[in-house]
């Protein structure tokens, strides 16, 4: 069985629609579906956003389903100025600056006719939204993309010996300034209207970048991610 983990359903919405579901379940904040996808037996699950939730969700999936491989997939922010919205990056390593550690990711994959880049990922505990911050993290880590889950997934999987593939589709470029998503969204991953209203009223200039990110960049990145994952799952 293949385990496909993401932070939210929005990131893998196309795959969610295409899985032939045999069983569904919930464990705390984790939601999962078991079934067949592109001829493969899979469990797809959303863990929620952040390292802690990713670690807990991965541990549950490993204990309950014992997958042969884990795919950690979602959107990510570009640290490298060479990346554009919708570009796919396959992780070679994942870096934690807080722990000053780097862990290997399984990337011995060859997909003919599919465009993607390989490189390091950086996992941070917060949403990185400012160009100067992206530049600083790029220089400190040499990572191409920043996310909030890969490190947690790898931490949970390392003792079991299960290989982790991590894939990110670029949702924002290195020069783009975005709102602080933590000030807009609640713990459930949904927009908190009261929080968001207060936040945007404090800086109206962030409204346009948010709408671009939410309704243009993110759908484009998600579509690109799901196309890549379709090919990946077919070839595992």
Buried (B, 14 or more C-beta within 10 A) or exposed (E): EBBBBBBBBBBBBBBBEBBEEEEEEEBEBBBBBBBEBBEBBBBBBBBBBBBBBBBBBBBBBBEBBEBEBBBBBBBBBBBBEEBEBBBBBBBBBBBBBEEEEBBEBBBEBEBEEBEBBBBBBBBBEEBBBEBEBBBEBBEEBBBBBBBBBBBBBBBBBEEBEBBBBBBBBBBBBBEBBBBBBBBBBEEEBEBBEEBBEEBBEEEEEBBEBBEBBBEEBBBBBBBBBBBBBBBBBEEB
